[in-house]
Amino acid sequence: IWGYNDWIPTLENLKGTTFVVTAYTLEEAEEDYDVLKKYGSEEIWKAESNPFCSYIERNTQTSPNNRVYRENAAWQAWRM
Protein backbone atom coordinates (compact mmCIF):
# COMPACT_ATOMS: atom_id res chain seq x y z
CA ILE A 1 0.00 0.00 0.00
CA TRP A 2 2.83 2.36 0.90
CA GLY A 3 4.20 4.10 -2.16
CA TYR A 4 1.24 3.35 -4.44
CA ASN A 5 -1.55 5.91 -4.79
CA ASP A 6 -3.49 3.31 -6.80
CA TRP A 7 -4.55 1.77 -3.45
CA ILE A 8 -6.47 4.85 -2.27
CA PRO A 9 -9.77 4.02 -4.06
CA THR A 10 -9.56 0.46 -2.73
CA LEU A 11 -9.09 1.71 0.84
CA GLU A 12 -12.11 3.98 0.42
CA ASN A 13 -14.18 1.01 -0.79
CA LEU A 14 -13.13 -1.13 2.19
CA LYS A 15 -15.06 1.00 4.69
CA GLY A 16 -17.07 -1.29 6.98
CA THR A 17 -14.85 -4.30 6.34
CA THR A 18 -12.07 -6.23 8.05
CA PHE A 19 -9.08 -7.15 5.90
CA VAL A 20 -5.52 -8.49 5.95
CA VAL A 21 -2.63 -6.68 4.27
CA THR A 22 0.52 -8.55 3.28
CA ALA A 23 3.96 -7.23 2.34
CA TYR A 24 7.27 -8.49 0.98
CA THR A 25 9.13 -7.49 4.16
CA LEU A 26 8.30 -6.56 7.73
CA GLU A 27 9.76 -3.11 7.05
CA GLU A 28 7.32 -2.59 4.17
CA ALA A 29 4.45 -3.72 6.39
CA GLU A 30 5.44 -1.08 8.94
CA GLU A 31 5.36 1.54 6.17
CA ASP A 32 1.88 0.33 5.19
CA TYR A 33 0.85 0.93 8.81
CA ASP A 34 1.37 4.68 8.40
CA VAL A 35 -0.82 4.79 5.29
CA LEU A 36 -3.59 2.72 6.87
CA LYS A 37 -3.68 4.91 9.98
CA LYS A 38 -3.86 8.02 7.78
CA TYR A 39 -7.04 6.68 6.16
CA GLY A 40 -8.70 6.00 9.50
CA SER A 41 -8.20 2.26 9.73
CA GLU A 42 -8.36 0.52 13.10
CA GLU A 43 -5.54 -1.93 13.73
CA ILE A 44 -6.65 -5.45 14.71
CA TRP A 45 -3.18 -6.98 14.87
CA LYS A 46 0.23 -5.41 14.39
CA ALA A 47 2.49 -6.18 11.48
CA GLU A 48 4.33 -9.42 12.08
CA SER A 49 6.13 -12.15 10.19
CA ASN A 50 3.71 -14.41 8.37
CA PRO A 51 4.37 -18.10 9.15
CA PHE A 52 2.64 -19.02 5.87
CA CYS A 53 4.85 -16.87 3.64
CA SER A 54 6.64 -18.11 0.57
CA TYR A 55 10.07 -19.58 1.21
CA ILE A 56 11.20 -18.62 -2.27
CA GLU A 57 13.29 -15.46 -2.28
CA ARG A 58 12.07 -12.81 -4.72
CA ASN A 59 14.89 -11.44 -6.87
CA THR A 60 14.68 -7.68 -6.27
CA GLN A 61 17.70 -5.72 -7.47
CA THR A 62 16.53 -2.44 -5.93
CA SER A 63 16.01 -3.73 -2.39
CA PRO A 64 17.48 -1.41 0.23
CA ASN A 65 20.14 -2.76 2.58
CA ASN A 66 20.04 -6.16 0.85
CA ARG A 67 16.64 -7.01 2.35
CA VAL A 68 15.27 -10.43 1.51
CA TYR A 69 11.92 -10.20 -0.25
CA ARG A 70 9.37 -13.02 -0.08
CA GLU A 71 5.71 -13.12 -1.15
CA ASN A 72 3.48 -12.45 1.87
CA ALA A 73 6.46 -12.29 4.26
CA ALA A 74 4.57 -10.05 6.70
CA TRP A 75 0.91 -9.50 7.48
CA GLN A 76 -1.39 -7.36 9.58
CA ALA A 77 -5.14 -7.02 10.01
CA TRP A 78 -7.27 -3.88 9.91
CA ARG A 79 -10.86 -2.66 10.10
CA MET A 80 -12.07 0.37 8.18
C-alpha positions in Angstrom: 0.0 0.0 0.0 2.8 2.4 0.9 4.2 4.1 -2.2 1.2 3.3 -4.4 -1.6 5.9 -4.8 -3.5 3.3 -6.8 -4.6 1.8 -3.5 -6.5 4.9 -2.3 -9.8 4.0 -4.1 -9.6 0.5 -2.7 -9.1 1.7 0.8 -12.1 4.0 0.4 -14.2 1.0 -0.8 -13.1 -1.1 2.2 -15.1 1.0 4.7 -17.1 -1.3 7.0 -14.8 -4.3 6.3 -12.1 -6.2 8.0 -9.1 -7.1 5.9 -5.5 -8.5 6.0 -2.6 -6.7 4.3 0.5 -8.5 3.3 4.0 -7.2 2.3 7.3 -8.5 1.0 9.1 -7.5 4.2 8.3 -6.6 7.7 9.8 -3.1 7.0 7.3 -2.6 4.2 4.4 -3.7 6.4 5.4 -1.1 8.9 5.4 1.5 6.2 1.9 0.3 5.2 0.8 0.9 8.8 1.4 4.7 8.4 -0.8 4.8 5.3 -3.6 2.7 6.9 -3.7 4.9 10.0 -3.9 8.0 7.8 -7.0 6.7 6.2 -8.7 6.0 9.5 -8.2 2.3 9.7 -8.4 0.5 13.1 -5.5 -1.9 13.7 -6.7 -5.5 14.7 -3.2 -7.0 14.9 0.2 -5.4 14.4 2.5 -6.2 11.5 4.3 -9.4 12.1 6.1 -12.2 10.2 3.7 -14.4 8.4 4.4 -18.1 9.2 2.6 -19.0 5.9 4.8 -16.9 3.6 6.6 -18.1 0.6 10.1 -19.6 1.2 11.2 -18.6 -2.3 13.3 -15.5 -2.3 12.1 -12.8 -4.7 14.9 -11.4 -6.9 14.7 -7.7 -6.3 17.7 -5.7 -7.5 16.5 -2.4 -5.9 16.0 -3.7 -2.4 17.5 -1.4 0.2 20.1 -2.8 2.6 20.0 -6.2 0.9 16.6 -7.0 2.4 15.3 -10.4 1.5 11.9 -10.2 -0.3 9.4 -13.0 -0.1 5.7 -13.1 -1.2 3.5 -12.5 1.9 6.5 -12.3 4.3 4.6 -10.0 6.7 0.9 -9.5 7.5 -1.4 -7.4 9.6 -5.1 -7.0 10.0 -7.3 -3.9 9.9 -10.9 -2.7 10.1 -12.1 0.4 8.2 
